[in-house]
Amino acid sequence: MRINDIEYLEVTVFDVRSSSQAMDAFSMILVDRSNPTHYLPIIIGLNEARAILGELHGRLPQRPLTHALFVDLIANNIPDYHIEFVSINEFSQGIYYASIVIRTPTDTFFEVDARPSDAVAIALCAGVSIYFNQHLFEEQMQIAAKSPDYQENASDVGEAGARPTAGAGSSQPEW
């Protein structure tokens, strides 16, 4: 997919697992849908991991979390506005930047700045696609390949091939 003259890959969440990088840190493993052996772990916090795993496994709390509240607000309370997709666009000074793209009643679009973990939780809740800047994905994948977390996950992701199995073998945070 091309957005503003930049090529994007569609990705899916393969899993969320404990990360060896820090206490209460988790790796959200994003897999390129067109090449499932290519994946990129992004470090997220405990609460974000819980939200994403809850969406992946259908284990939702009685009251809506912030991402579900946002989706409900757009989908059910603002007529003719729709979440189209989310995208992970940039990486600067150790931080990823994402956007939530919303279509208006006049078929124009606007972007809402978001953390990738929040954007992914929103995409999963809303049932929309997740796109990742292709150049950035490939660049960060090469850098990540040197980390222990990446090497630990290589066999699982490679074995799953084209079948991303969200949650398979994950070290899930306590609910």
N, C-alpha and C positions, 0 to 999 in steps of 0.2 A: 504494500500500500504506500502511496506517495502522499505526504502531507507537507505543504509549503516547500516543495522542491527537495524534501528529504525522504529517503526510502526507509520504511518501517517494516519490521517483522511482526507477525502475529505470534504472541507467546501465550503459554498456559502455565498455571501453577502446578508443578510436579509434586511438590511437597513443601512442608515447613519442618525444619529439624533444628535440634540444639546446635549451637555453634561453639566451637572451641575458642573463639576470639574474645569472648567476655562472658561474665556471669549474666544470666537473664538475657542473653543475646541469642537470636535464632536466625537461621539461613532460610530465606524464602527462595526456593529454587524455581526459576523461570526457564521454561524449555521452548525453543524455537519450534513452532508447529510444523514448519516445512522441512526441518532437519532436526529430528528429536534427539540426536546425539549431541547437539549443541545446547548447552545450558549455562545459566549464570546464577550463582547464589548472591542474594542481596541481604545484608544484615539488617534485621528489624528487631524491635523490642518485644517484650513479653506480651503486653496488651494487644499489640498489632498481630502477633502470632496467634493469640487466642481468637481474635476476630476472624482472621483468614481461615484458620482451621475449623472454626465453627461453621463458616459458610461452606467450606469444602465437604464437611461431614454432615451437614444439616443439623448440627447441635447448637441451636440458637437459644439465647437466654429468654426468660419470660418477658422482659422489657427490652426495647430496641437499643442496640449500641449506636454510637454516633454515625457510623457508615450506613446502617439500616435506616436511621432517622433521616439522613440526607436523601437516600433513595426514595423513601416514602414521601418526603416533602416534594421532590421533583415529580415523581410518578403519579401521585394521587392528589396533590393539592395545588399544583400550578398547571392549569389547563394547557395542553398542547406543547408543553416543554418535555423533551426526552433526553435522557443520557444516551449518547450515541456510542461512545467508546472512551477508554482512557489510554493515555500514552505516557511512556517514560522517555523523556526528551534529552536530558542533559546530565552531566556529571561535572561538578566543580568543587574543588577543595574538599574532596571526600564525601560529598553529598549528592545524591541523585535527586532530580527534579522531575515531577510528573504533572500531567494535566487531566482534568475531567472535561470532556467535550460535550456540550449541551446544545441541542437543536431547538430553536425557537419556533413559534407558530408561523413565522414568515420564511422558514427554511434557511435562516441564517444561523451561524454557530458562534458560540463563545466558549472560552476556556476558563476553567477555575484551577488555580495553582493548587497542587496537593503533594503530599509526601507519597512516594511510590506505594508504601504499605497501605495507606488509606485509599489511594486510587484503586489498588488491586482489590481490597475488601469491597469497595463500592462496585467495581466491575463484576465481581462474583455474585454479589447480592442482586444487582440489576440484570445479570445475565447478558452483559455486553462484552465485546472483544477488548483485549489488552494488546496494545502495540508498543514496540520498543524500537527506538532509533537504531537502524541496522548497523551503521558504522560504530556507534557507541557500544552496542551489544558485542560485536566482534572484538573491538579493542579491549573492553572490560573482561571478556571471556579469556583472552590471552593472559591478562594480568592475573585474573582469579585462578587460572590453571596452576599457578605456582603455590597456592595456599593449601594448607592441610585439609580444610573443609572441602575444597573442590575435589581433591584426590580421594577423600573418603567417599564422596557421593558418586564418583565416576562410574563404578561398576553398576550401581543401582539404576542410574539414569540410562546408561548404555543398554542394560538388559531389558529395560522397559520399552526401548525403541519408540515406536510411534504411539504407544499406549501410555500417555502420562497417567500415573495412578496416584492421584492426589491422596496423600496421607499414608501411603504404603510404607511401612517401616519407620514412620516418623517418631521422633521423640516429642511427644505432645506435652505442652505445658498443662499443669493441673487446672481444672475448671473450677 
